[in-house]
Structure formats: structure tokens, C-alpha cells
Amino acid sequence: MKSTLKNLAAWTMVWLLSTAIATFGPIALWDNIGLSILAIIINLLVGIGMIRANVSLFATYDELQKEIHLKATGITLGLSLVFGISYSLLDTSNVMAGDAEIGVLVGLMGIIYLGSTWYINRQYS
């Protein structure tokens, strides 16, 4: 499990780096749509690698760990969908002054997943 966890950590770091390059490259490093498309494709491919590493990690879990993470994933999916759509509706109906940003939803998903994993773990302790 240690090696699969390190593998996931490595894929996650590379994905974060490729996301930063795809995001900030067109702003600070280049003015070329072809390079932007290439950076986005690389980011997509690295993201798929990160997902595969995550699946490999889950395969090393025992039944209790799998149940905990499955429940946490379900809670995260449901709450992210409900809050994400509500957040988008606030934007499209001009209730909020700014634009709905995907980064807010991604951050929310991380917080929900961590919180639900912690809460479910406590239930089994």
C-alpha cells in the first residue's frame, strides 16, 4: 500500500503542476493557442493517470477502508452536485455579484471528502 500511496502522491503532484502550467502558461509564458491546447491535453492525460493511481490505491484497501471511502465518495458526489448547481444558479440569476468559479467547487469537494471520511472513520472507531 505504501508504494501505491507514493505513486498516487507523485501523479497528484504532476497533475497539479500540469494544471498550473495549463492555467498560467497562456497568461505568463506563451501567446500561442497550439501550446495552450497541448498543455490542456497533457493535463487531461496526466489526470487520467492520477485517477488510475487512485483506483490502484483503493484496490489495496481492506473491506472496511473500501466501505468508508465509498460512502465518503457518495456523500461528496451528492453534496457537490447539489451545492454546485445552487452555486451556479446564484451566478446565472445574478444573485451574487461575481462569477461562479470552478475552483470554489473543487475546494468544496476536497473539504467535503475529507470531512466525510473523518466523520465515517469516527463512526467505526
C-alpha positions as CSV (number, residue, x, y, z in Angstrom):
1,M,0.0,0.0,0.0
2,K,2.9,2.4,0.7
3,S,4.2,2.2,-2.9
4,T,0.7,2.8,-4.3
5,L,0.2,5.8,-2.0
6,K,3.6,7.2,-3.1
7,N,2.5,6.6,-6.7
8,L,-0.7,8.5,-6.2
9,A,1.2,11.3,-4.5
10,A,3.5,11.5,-7.5
11,W,0.7,11.5,-10.0
12,T,-1.2,14.2,-8.0
13,M,1.9,16.4,-7.8
14,V,2.5,16.1,-11.6
15,W,-1.2,16.8,-12.2
16,L,-1.1,19.9,-10.0
17,L,2.0,21.1,-11.9
18,S,0.4,20.4,-15.3
19,T,-2.8,22.2,-14.2
20,A,-0.7,25.2,-13.1
21,I,1.1,25.2,-16.4
22,A,-2.1,24.9,-18.4
23,T,-3.7,27.7,-16.4
24,F,-0.9,30.2,-16.1
25,G,1.1,29.4,-19.3
26,P,-1.1,31.3,-21.6
27,I,-1.0,34.3,-19.2
28,A,2.7,34.4,-18.4
29,L,4.7,32.1,-20.7
30,W,3.3,32.0,-24.2
31,D,0.8,33.5,-26.5
32,N,0.0,30.5,-28.7
33,I,-3.3,28.6,-28.9
34,G,-1.5,25.5,-30.1
35,L,0.7,25.4,-26.9
36,S,-2.4,26.0,-24.8
37,I,-4.2,23.1,-26.4
38,L,-1.1,20.9,-25.9
39,A,-0.9,21.9,-22.2
40,I,-4.6,21.1,-21.7
41,I,-4.2,17.7,-23.5
42,I,-1.2,16.8,-21.3
43,N,-3.2,17.9,-18.2
44,L,-6.0,15.6,-19.2
45,L,-3.7,12.7,-19.8
46,V,-1.9,13.2,-16.5
47,G,-5.3,13.5,-14.8
48,I,-6.3,10.1,-16.2
49,G,-3.0,8.7,-14.8
50,M,-3.9,10.2,-11.4
51,I,-7.3,8.6,-11.5
52,R,-5.8,5.2,-12.3
53,A,-3.3,5.6,-9.4
54,N,-6.2,6.3,-7.1
55,V,-8.0,3.2,-8.3
56,S,-4.9,1.2,-7.7
57,L,-4.7,2.6,-4.2
58,F,-8.3,1.7,-3.5
59,A,-7.6,-1.9,-4.6
60,T,-5.1,-2.2,-1.7
61,Y,-7.7,-1.3,0.9
62,D,-9.4,-3.8,3.1
63,E,-13.2,-4.1,3.1
64,L,-13.7,-1.5,5.9
65,Q,-11.5,1.1,4.2
66,K,-13.3,0.5,0.9
67,E,-16.7,1.0,2.6
68,I,-15.5,4.2,4.3
69,H,-14.2,5.7,1.1
70,L,-17.2,4.5,-1.0
71,K,-19.5,6.3,1.5
72,A,-17.3,9.4,1.5
73,T,-17.2,9.4,-2.3
74,G,-21.0,9.1,-2.5
75,I,-21.5,12.0,0.0
76,T,-19.0,14.1,-1.9
77,L,-20.7,13.5,-5.2
78,G,-24.2,14.2,-3.9
79,L,-23.3,17.4,-2.0
80,S,-21.0,18.7,-4.7
81,L,-23.8,18.3,-7.3
82,V,-26.4,19.9,-5.1
83,F,-24.2,22.8,-3.9
84,G,-22.5,23.2,-7.3
85,I,-25.8,23.6,-9.1
86,S,-27.1,26.0,-6.4
87,Y,-23.8,28.0,-6.7
88,S,-24.2,28.2,-10.5
89,L,-27.8,29.3,-10.1
90,L,-26.7,32.1,-7.8
91,D,-24.4,33.3,-10.7
92,T,-26.9,32.8,-13.6
93,S,-29.7,34.5,-11.7
94,N,-27.4,37.4,-10.8
95,V,-28.0,36.9,-7.1
96,M,-24.2,37.1,-6.4
97,A,-22.0,39.8,-7.7
98,G,-19.1,37.7,-9.1
99,D,-19.0,34.7,-11.4
100,A,-19.2,31.1,-10.2
101,E,-15.7,29.7,-10.4
102,I,-14.8,26.0,-10.7
103,G,-12.0,26.4,-8.1
104,V,-14.6,27.0,-5.4
105,L,-16.4,23.8,-6.3
106,V,-13.1,21.8,-6.4
107,G,-12.2,23.2,-3.0
108,L,-15.6,22.4,-1.6
109,M,-15.3,18.8,-2.9
110,G,-12.0,18.4,-1.1
111,I,-13.4,19.7,2.1
112,I,-16.5,17.5,1.9
113,Y,-14.4,14.4,1.1
114,L,-12.0,15.0,4.0
115,G,-14.8,15.8,6.4
116,S,-17.0,12.9,5.4
117,T,-14.0,10.5,5.6
118,W,-13.1,11.8,9.0
119,Y,-16.8,11.5,10.2
120,I,-17.3,8.0,8.9
121,N,-14.0,6.8,10.4
122,R,-15.2,8.1,13.7
123,Q,-18.4,6.1,13.4
124,Y,-16.4,2.9,13.0
125,S,-14.0,3.7,15.9
